[in-house]
Amino acid sequence: MRIDILTVMPELLESPFKHSIMKRAIEKGLVDVHIHNIRDYSQDKHKKTDDYAFSGEAGMVMTIQPIDSLITKLKNERNYDTIIYTSPDGKRLDQKLANSLSTLENIMILCGHYKGIDQRIRDFLIDMEISIGDYVLSGGELAAAVISDSIIRLIPGVLSDETSALSDSFQDDLLAPPVYTRPAEYKGMKVPDILLSGNTKAIENWKLEQSLERTKRLRPDLLK
Ligand code: ADE
């Protein structure tokens, strides 16, 4: 898979891809992440990427030219399965959407910023808008990192134990069961006996019961 991220704040995206699972996925060659600075494509003599809104609203609006130039350049190099714009107006990211995006070959993610972007970009250059939740971030970079992480960990071979992505919370509309590690007792706090029993079947049943109980208690909406 290849992910191209288009941003005016590339520095904000430096760290997430340099650690942990996303770093390993890149090193293993399972995903290729390219971060592009939209400013590099501005034809303005001051490399401006934003301007005042025609409607007179406060706040700057990202202009169409640099974004169009960059998207056109990338599209001339390869076919993109989808071009995503990060926005609180978009379709809410959930596990189902992450699963379906993880099967794609080439994804472009355009990060919004400032007050917004020229509507013509959304109307003519973008395929879908994704929100990571009902709140407003200062920019789309953190959302792009969240979307990328949720997708990349699902690519086969990225997680060393392939079943562990399948047992994530939400993968079957259930929250994951609790996990414990050594010591079996700490300051009087004990690991449930069943986990020390060695009875695999009983442990599997316990995990399912715990998942159901947690989901009912914490996220009853998932069971509907
Ligand atoms: N940009 C600003 N807020 C956002 C959100 N909640 N999701 C995605 N992109 C955003």
py3Dmol code that shows the C-alpha trace and the ligand (Angstrom):
import py3Dmol

protein = """\
ATOM      1  CA  MET A   1       0.000   0.000   0.000  1.00  0.00           C
ATOM      2  CA  ARG A   2       1.051   3.576  -0.633  1.00  0.00           C
ATOM      3  CA  ILE A   3      -0.277   6.560   1.340  1.00  0.00           C
ATOM      4  CA  ASP A   4       0.365  10.132   0.172  1.00  0.00           C
ATOM      5  CA  ILE A   5      -0.402  12.838   2.713  1.00  0.00           C
ATOM      6  CA  LEU A   6      -0.805  16.441   1.521  1.00  0.00           C
ATOM      7  CA  THR A   7      -0.277  19.103   4.170  1.00  0.00           C
ATOM      8  CA  VAL A   8       0.913  22.645   4.874  1.00  0.00           C
ATOM      9  CA  MET A   9       2.355  21.413   8.192  1.00  0.00           C
ATOM     10  CA  PRO A  10       4.589  18.434   7.324  1.00  0.00           C
ATOM     11  CA  GLU A  11       6.429  18.816  10.650  1.00  0.00           C
ATOM     12  CA  LEU A  12       3.270  17.715  12.458  1.00  0.00           C
ATOM     13  CA  LEU A  13       3.476  14.358  10.703  1.00  0.00           C
ATOM     14  CA  GLU A  14       7.160  13.662  11.285  1.00  0.00           C
ATOM     15  CA  SER A  15       6.889  11.632  14.470  1.00  0.00           C
ATOM     16  CA  PRO A  16       3.906   9.257  14.061  1.00  0.00           C
ATOM     17  CA  PHE A  17       5.494   7.305  11.223  1.00  0.00           C
ATOM     18  CA  LYS A  18       8.879   6.993  12.951  1.00  0.00           C
ATOM     19  CA  HIS A  19       7.789   4.790  15.836  1.00  0.00           C
ATOM     20  CA  SER A  20       6.242   1.496  16.762  1.00  0.00           C
ATOM     21  CA  ILE A  21       3.983  -0.378  14.364  1.00  0.00           C
ATOM     22  CA  MET A  22       3.837   2.229  11.573  1.00  0.00           C
ATOM     23  CA  LYS A  23       7.647   2.473  11.550  1.00  0.00           C
ATOM     24  CA  ARG A  24       7.947  -1.327  11.379  1.00  0.00           C
ATOM     25  CA  ALA A  25       5.393  -1.546   8.557  1.00  0.00           C
ATOM     26  CA  ILE A  26       7.384   1.008   6.545  1.00  0.00           C
ATOM     27  CA  GLU A  27      10.678  -0.783   7.253  1.00  0.00           C
ATOM     28  CA  LYS A  28       9.174  -4.114   6.186  1.00  0.00           C
ATOM     29  CA  GLY A  29       8.127  -2.480   2.892  1.00  0.00           C
ATOM     30  CA  LEU A  30       4.439  -3.215   3.557  1.00  0.00           C
ATOM     31  CA  VAL A  31       3.475   0.435   3.291  1.00  0.00           C
ATOM     32  CA  ASP A  32       5.074   3.447   1.683  1.00  0.00           C
ATOM     33  CA  VAL A  33       4.175   6.794   3.240  1.00  0.00           C
ATOM     34  CA  HIS A  34       4.950  10.037   1.397  1.00  0.00           C
ATOM     35  CA  ILE A  35       4.354  13.415   3.010  1.00  0.00           C
ATOM     36  CA  HIS A  36       4.068  16.358   0.621  1.00  0.00           C
ATOM     37  CA  ASN A  37       4.275  20.029   1.511  1.00  0.00           C
ATOM     38  CA  ILE A  38       1.466  21.809  -0.345  1.00  0.00           C
ATOM     39  CA  ARG A  39       3.457  25.070  -0.118  1.00  0.00           C
ATOM     40  CA  ASP A  40       6.073  23.632  -2.524  1.00  0.00           C
ATOM     41  CA  TYR A  41       3.413  23.679  -5.266  1.00  0.00           C
ATOM     42  CA  SER A  42       2.210  27.260  -4.788  1.00  0.00           C
ATOM     43  CA  GLN A  43       2.701  29.491  -7.818  1.00  0.00           C
ATOM     44  CA  ASP A  44       2.339  32.572  -5.634  1.00  0.00           C
ATOM     45  CA  LYS A  45       5.566  34.562  -5.356  1.00  0.00           C
ATOM     46  CA  HIS A  46       5.390  34.356  -1.552  1.00  0.00           C
ATOM     47  CA  LYS A  47       4.413  30.664  -1.702  1.00  0.00           C
ATOM     48  CA  LYS A  48       1.046  31.534  -0.145  1.00  0.00           C
ATOM     49  CA  THR A  49      -1.417  28.680   0.248  1.00  0.00           C
ATOM     50  CA  ASP A  50      -4.360  30.587   1.721  1.00  0.00           C
ATOM     51  CA  ASP A  51      -6.410  33.729   1.132  1.00  0.00           C
ATOM     52  CA  TYR A  52      -9.363  35.680   2.480  1.00  0.00           C
ATOM     53  CA  ALA A  53     -12.869  34.236   2.130  1.00  0.00           C
ATOM     54  CA  PHE A  54     -15.056  35.905  -0.519  1.00  0.00           C
ATOM     55  CA  SER A  55     -17.921  35.782   1.978  1.00  0.00           C
ATOM     56  CA  GLY A  56     -15.939  38.064   4.303  1.00  0.00           C
ATOM     57  CA  GLU A  57     -15.819  35.446   7.048  1.00  0.00           C
ATOM     58  CA  ALA A  58     -12.951  35.660   9.513  1.00  0.00           C
ATOM     59  CA  GLY A  59     -10.124  33.186   8.943  1.00  0.00           C
ATOM     60  CA  MET A  60      -8.089  32.195   5.945  1.00  0.00           C
ATOM     61  CA  VAL A  61      -9.165  29.658   3.327  1.00  0.00           C
ATOM     62  CA  MET A  62      -6.785  27.269   1.588  1.00  0.00           C
ATOM     63  CA  THR A  63      -6.531  28.099  -2.110  1.00  0.00           C
ATOM     64  CA  ILE A  64      -7.217  25.635  -4.903  1.00  0.00           C
ATOM     65  CA  GLN A  65      -4.106  26.127  -7.091  1.00  0.00           C
ATOM     66  CA  PRO A  66      -1.335  24.498  -4.995  1.00  0.00           C
ATOM     67  CA  ILE A  67      -3.606  21.602  -3.979  1.00  0.00           C
ATOM     68  CA  ASP A  68      -4.799  21.048  -7.541  1.00  0.00           C
ATOM     69  CA  SER A  69      -1.196  21.137  -8.865  1.00  0.00           C
ATOM     70  CA  LEU A  70      -0.031  18.577  -6.301  1.00  0.00           C
ATOM     71  CA  ILE A  71      -3.029  16.256  -6.743  1.00  0.00           C
ATOM     72  CA  THR A  72      -2.689  16.436 -10.535  1.00  0.00           C
ATOM     73  CA  LYS A  73       1.028  15.619 -10.358  1.00  0.00           C
ATOM     74  CA  LEU A  74       0.405  12.593  -8.123  1.00  0.00           C
ATOM     75  CA  LYS A  75      -2.526  11.369 -10.233  1.00  0.00           C
ATOM     76  CA  ASN A  76      -0.327  11.536 -13.332  1.00  0.00           C
ATOM     77  CA  GLU A  77       2.137   9.190 -11.617  1.00  0.00           C
ATOM     78  CA  ARG A  78      -0.322   6.485 -10.490  1.00  0.00           C
ATOM     79  CA  ASN A  79      -3.977   5.685 -10.020  1.00  0.00           C
ATOM     80  CA  TYR A  80      -5.446   6.438  -6.631  1.00  0.00           C
ATOM     81  CA  ASP A  81      -8.197   4.264  -5.205  1.00  0.00           C
ATOM     82  CA  THR A  82      -9.455   7.156  -3.152  1.00  0.00           C
ATOM     83  CA  ILE A  83      -8.632  10.767  -2.299  1.00  0.00           C
ATOM     84  CA  ILE A  84      -9.652  11.581   1.251  1.00  0.00           C
ATOM     85  CA  TYR A  85     -10.120  14.995   2.852  1.00  0.00           C
ATOM     86  CA  THR A  86      -9.951  15.119   6.656  1.00  0.00           C
ATOM     87  CA  SER A  87     -12.865  17.108   7.995  1.00  0.00           C
ATOM     88  CA  PRO A  88     -15.246  17.123  10.959  1.00  0.00           C
ATOM     89  CA  ASP A  89     -18.054  17.093   8.343  1.00  0.00           C
ATOM     90  CA  GLY A  90     -16.939  13.719   6.977  1.00  0.00           C
ATOM     91  CA  LYS A  91     -17.994  10.120   7.440  1.00  0.00           C
ATOM     92  CA  ARG A  92     -17.024   9.037  10.936  1.00  0.00           C
ATOM     93  CA  LEU A  93     -13.982   6.744  11.027  1.00  0.00           C
ATOM     94  CA  ASP A  94     -14.816   3.365  12.531  1.00  0.00           C
ATOM     95  CA  GLN A  95     -13.336  -0.127  12.343  1.00  0.00           C
ATOM     96  CA  LYS A  96     -15.474  -1.047   9.343  1.00  0.00           C
ATOM     97  CA  LEU A  97     -14.196   1.924   7.352  1.00  0.00           C
ATOM     98  CA  ALA A  98     -10.593   1.221   8.436  1.00  0.00           C
ATOM     99  CA  ASN A  99     -11.001  -2.415   7.323  1.00  0.00           C
ATOM    100  CA  SER A 100     -12.216  -1.407   3.884  1.00  0.00           C
ATOM    101  CA  LEU A 101      -9.494   1.241   3.406  1.00  0.00           C
ATOM    102  CA  SER A 102      -6.835  -1.321   4.397  1.00  0.00           C
ATOM    103  CA  THR A 103      -7.576  -3.350   1.247  1.00  0.00           C
ATOM    104  CA  LEU A 104      -6.701  -0.452  -1.099  1.00  0.00           C
ATOM    105  CA  GLU A 105      -3.454   0.014  -3.018  1.00  0.00           C
ATOM    106  CA  ASN A 106      -3.014   3.821  -3.249  1.00  0.00           C
ATOM    107  CA  ILE A 107      -4.598   6.334  -0.897  1.00  0.00           C
ATOM    108  CA  MET A 108      -4.230  10.106  -0.872  1.00  0.00           C
ATOM    109  CA  ILE A 109      -5.112  12.095   2.255  1.00  0.00           C
ATOM    110  CA  LEU A 110      -5.493  15.870   2.072  1.00  0.00           C
ATOM    111  CA  CYS A 111      -5.216  17.593   5.446  1.00  0.00           C
ATOM    112  CA  GLY A 112      -7.445  20.592   5.992  1.00  0.00           C
ATOM    113  CA  HIS A 113      -6.247  23.668   7.856  1.00  0.00           C
ATOM    114  CA  TYR A 114      -7.168  27.185   8.912  1.00  0.00           C
ATOM    115  CA  LYS A 115     -10.834  28.017   8.421  1.00  0.00           C
ATOM    116  CA  GLY A 116     -11.289  25.533   5.634  1.00  0.00           C
ATOM    117  CA  ILE A 117     -10.476  24.899   2.031  1.00  0.00           C
ATOM    118  CA  ASP A 118     -11.994  26.356  -1.126  1.00  0.00           C
ATOM    119  CA  GLN A 119     -15.227  24.409  -1.654  1.00  0.00           C
ATOM    120  CA  ARG A 120     -14.252  23.629  -5.278  1.00  0.00           C
ATOM    121  CA  ILE A 121     -11.499  21.335  -3.944  1.00  0.00           C
ATOM    122  CA  ARG A 122     -14.118  19.379  -2.026  1.00  0.00           C
ATOM    123  CA  ASP A 123     -16.522  19.357  -4.950  1.00  0.00           C
ATOM    124  CA  PHE A 124     -14.134  18.404  -7.740  1.00  0.00           C
ATOM    125  CA  LEU A 125     -10.871  16.939  -6.391  1.00  0.00           C
ATOM    126  CA  ILE A 126     -11.862  14.821  -3.393  1.00  0.00           C
ATOM    127  CA  ASP A 127     -13.576  11.402  -3.324  1.00  0.00           C
ATOM    128  CA  MET A 128     -14.514  11.193   0.333  1.00  0.00           C
ATOM    129  CA  GLU A 129     -14.329  13.142   3.580  1.00  0.00           C
ATOM    130  CA  ILE A 130     -13.461  11.422   6.852  1.00  0.00           C
ATOM    131  CA  SER A 131     -13.939  12.723  10.394  1.00  0.00           C
ATOM    132  CA  ILE A 132     -12.228  11.133  13.384  1.00  0.00           C
ATOM    133  CA  GLY A 133     -14.894  12.367  15.793  1.00  0.00           C
ATOM    134  CA  ASP A 134     -17.387  15.088  16.616  1.00  0.00           C
ATOM    135  CA  TYR A 135     -14.937  17.764  17.701  1.00  0.00           C
ATOM    136  CA  VAL A 136     -12.856  20.296  15.801  1.00  0.00           C
ATOM    137  CA  LEU A 137      -9.081  19.944  15.534  1.00  0.00           C
ATOM    138  CA  SER A 138      -6.833  22.833  14.477  1.00  0.00           C
ATOM    139  CA  GLY A 139      -5.838  20.913  11.386  1.00  0.00           C
ATOM    140  CA  GLY A 140      -6.247  17.610   9.632  1.00  0.00           C
ATOM    141  CA  GLU A 141      -2.724  16.318  10.291  1.00  0.00           C
ATOM    142  CA  LEU A 142      -3.518  14.465  13.503  1.00  0.00           C
ATOM    143  CA  ALA A 143      -6.618  13.043  11.827  1.00  0.00           C
ATOM    144  CA  ALA A 144      -4.484  11.865   8.874  1.00  0.00           C
ATOM    145  CA  ALA A 145      -2.117  10.145  11.314  1.00  0.00           C
ATOM    146  CA  VAL A 146      -5.039   8.470  13.104  1.00  0.00           C
ATOM    147  CA  ILE A 147      -6.592   7.296   9.827  1.00  0.00           C
ATOM    148  CA  SER A 148      -3.205   5.972   8.608  1.00  0.00           C
ATOM    149  CA  ASP A 149      -2.533   4.120  11.864  1.00  0.00           C
ATOM    150  CA  SER A 150      -5.966   2.486  11.865  1.00  0.00           C
ATOM    151  CA  ILE A 151      -5.380   1.260   8.289  1.00  0.00           C
ATOM    152  CA  ILE A 152      -1.709   0.285   8.414  1.00  0.00           C
ATOM    153  CA  ARG A 153      -2.039  -2.056  11.404  1.00  0.00           C
ATOM    154  CA  LEU A 154      -4.583  -4.083   9.412  1.00  0.00           C
ATOM    155  CA  ILE A 155      -2.305  -4.773   6.437  1.00  0.00           C
ATOM    156  CA  PRO A 156      -1.386  -8.479   6.497  1.00  0.00           C
ATOM    157  CA  GLY A 157       2.116  -8.986   7.891  1.00  0.00           C
ATOM    158  CA  VAL A 158       2.249  -5.683   9.779  1.00  0.00           C
ATOM    159  CA  LEU A 159       1.406  -7.156  13.175  1.00  0.00           C
ATOM    160  CA  SER A 160       3.669 -10.034  14.131  1.00  0.00           C
ATOM    161  CA  ASP A 161       0.756 -12.019  15.544  1.00  0.00           C
ATOM    162  CA  GLU A 162      -1.790 -11.689  12.758  1.00  0.00           C
ATOM    163  CA  THR A 163      -4.675 -12.705  14.947  1.00  0.00           C
ATOM    164  CA  SER A 164      -4.095  -9.742  17.219  1.00  0.00           C
ATOM    165  CA  ALA A 165      -5.661  -7.256  14.769  1.00  0.00           C
ATOM    166  CA  LEU A 166      -8.668  -9.567  14.553  1.00  0.00           C
ATOM    167  CA  SER A 167      -9.062  -9.585  18.321  1.00  0.00           C
ATOM    168  CA  ASP A 168      -8.980  -5.772  18.578  1.00  0.00           C
ATOM    169  CA  SER A 169     -11.904  -4.010  20.153  1.00  0.00           C
ATOM    170  CA  PHE A 170     -14.650  -3.262  17.573  1.00  0.00           C
ATOM    171  CA  GLN A 171     -13.447  -5.907  15.116  1.00  0.00           C
ATOM    172  CA  ASP A 172     -16.554  -7.977  15.933  1.00  0.00           C
ATOM    173  CA  ASP A 173     -18.554  -5.062  17.384  1.00  0.00           C
ATOM    174  CA  LEU A 174     -17.364  -6.071  20.850  1.00  0.00           C
ATOM    175  CA  LEU A 175     -14.849  -4.421  23.146  1.00  0.00           C
ATOM    176  CA  ALA A 176     -11.726  -6.511  23.759  1.00  0.00           C
ATOM    177  CA  PRO A 177     -11.528  -8.532  26.998  1.00  0.00           C
ATOM    178  CA  PRO A 178      -9.119  -7.403  29.755  1.00  0.00           C
ATOM    179  CA  VAL A 179      -5.532  -8.695  29.630  1.00  0.00           C
ATOM    180  CA  TYR A 180      -3.116  -9.440  32.463  1.00  0.00           C
ATOM    181  CA  THR A 181       0.573 -10.274  32.735  1.00  0.00           C
ATOM    182  CA  ARG A 182       3.002 -11.336  35.454  1.00  0.00           C
ATOM    183  CA  PRO A 183       3.080 -11.184  38.432  1.00  0.00           C
ATOM    184  CA  ALA A 184      -0.051 -13.236  39.128  1.00  0.00           C
ATOM    185  CA  GLU A 185      -0.480 -11.246  42.334  1.00  0.00           C
ATOM    186  CA  TYR A 186       0.650  -7.683  43.064  1.00  0.00           C
ATOM    187  CA  LYS A 187       0.001  -5.922  46.384  1.00  0.00           C
ATOM    188  CA  GLY A 188      -2.930  -8.259  46.950  1.00  0.00           C
ATOM    189  CA  MET A 189      -4.419  -7.603  43.482  1.00  0.00           C
ATOM    190  CA  LYS A 190      -4.930 -10.962  41.800  1.00  0.00           C
ATOM    191  CA  VAL A 191      -5.180 -12.101  38.208  1.00  0.00           C
ATOM    192  CA  PRO A 192      -8.473 -14.047  37.728  1.00  0.00           C
ATOM    193  CA  ASP A 193      -7.902 -17.727  38.650  1.00  0.00           C
ATOM    194  CA  ILE A 194      -9.272 -18.967  35.353  1.00  0.00           C
ATOM    195  CA  LEU A 195      -6.344 -17.403  33.442  1.00  0.00           C
ATOM    196  CA  LEU A 196      -3.895 -19.463  35.497  1.00  0.00           C
ATOM    197  CA  SER A 197      -5.860 -22.701  35.044  1.00  0.00           C
ATOM    198  CA  GLY A 198      -4.314 -23.701  31.707  1.00  0.00           C
ATOM    199  CA  ASN A 199      -7.811 -24.663  30.500  1.00  0.00           C
ATOM    200  CA  THR A 200      -7.809 -23.122  27.010  1.00  0.00           C
ATOM    201  CA  LYS A 201     -11.492 -23.748  26.328  1.00  0.00           C
ATOM    202  CA  ALA A 202     -12.565 -22.228  29.649  1.00  0.00           C
ATOM    203  CA  ILE A 203     -10.277 -19.241  29.039  1.00  0.00           C
ATOM    204  CA  GLU A 204     -11.813 -18.656  25.596  1.00  0.00           C
ATOM    205  CA  ASN A 205     -15.312 -18.723  27.128  1.00  0.00           C
ATOM    206  CA  TRP A 206     -14.212 -16.330  29.867  1.00  0.00           C
ATOM    207  CA  LYS A 207     -12.799 -13.895  27.280  1.00  0.00           C
ATOM    208  CA  LEU A 208     -16.061 -13.875  25.352  1.00  0.00           C
ATOM    209  CA  GLU A 209     -18.086 -13.345  28.542  1.00  0.00           C
ATOM    210  CA  GLN A 210     -15.811 -10.482  29.540  1.00  0.00           C
ATOM    211  CA  SER A 211     -16.102  -8.907  26.084  1.00  0.00           C
ATOM    212  CA  LEU A 212     -19.885  -9.088  26.237  1.00  0.00           C
ATOM    213  CA  GLU A 213     -20.027  -7.759  29.787  1.00  0.00           C
ATOM    214  CA  ARG A 214     -17.707  -4.833  29.023  1.00  0.00           C
ATOM    215  CA  THR A 215     -19.560  -3.975  25.836  1.00  0.00           C
ATOM    216  CA  LYS A 216     -22.952  -4.051  27.615  1.00  0.00           C
ATOM    217  CA  ARG A 217     -21.611  -1.862  30.422  1.00  0.00           C
ATOM    218  CA  LEU A 218     -19.408   0.602  28.502  1.00  0.00           C
ATOM    219  CA  ARG A 219     -20.736   0.695  24.926  1.00  0.00           C
ATOM    220  CA  PRO A 220     -24.282  -0.717  24.864  1.00  0.00           C
ATOM    221  CA  ASP A 221     -24.818   1.115  21.540  1.00  0.00           C
ATOM    222  CA  LEU A 222     -22.508  -1.442  19.842  1.00  0.00           C
ATOM    223  CA  LEU A 223     -24.884  -4.312  20.669  1.00  0.00           C
ATOM    224  CA  LYS A 224     -27.868  -2.731  18.919  1.00  0.00           C
TER     225      LYS A 224
END
"""
ligand_1 = """\
10
ADE
N -10.134 18.441 10.984
C -10.576 19.189 12.017
N -11.323 18.464 12.841
C -11.349 17.197 12.339
C -11.967 15.996 12.746
N -12.718 15.906 13.846
N -11.787 14.894 11.987
C -11.053 14.969 10.859
N -10.454 16.073 10.429
C -10.595 17.192 11.159
"""
view = py3Dmol.view(width=600, height=400)
view.addModel(protein, "pdb")
view.setStyle({"model": 0}, {"cartoon": {"style": "trace"}})
view.addModel(ligand_1, "xyz")
view.setStyle({"model": 1}, {"stick": {}})
view.zoomTo()
view.show()
